[in-house]
Amino acid sequence: MATQELETNLSAGTDALSGLEERVQKAVSLVLRLRQEKEAALKDAAEAKARIALLSGELDSLKAERKQVRARIEKLLGHIDQLGA
């Protein structure tokens, strides 16, 4: 009877250990997946920041160009006004 009781206790301990091993494996898999997702998100963020910097520079350039065009048009309109006077 003692042998049977010992076998039952060992079996229960083995089952508990198996369950723990399974949960640890799932946790490891989850951590690895989350690290990969974090790396991908950081890469996407860096690419977005680079794109923002590029577009910001382009916007500044277009604003400067618009300012020059406006000044040239105002100058031309001034000449036209002089012709009419």
ABEGO torsion letter per residue (X at the ends): XAAAAAAAAAAAAAAAAAAAAAAAAAAAAAAAAAAAAAAAAAAAAAAAAAAAAAAAAAAAAAAAAAAAAAAAAAAAAAAAAAAAX
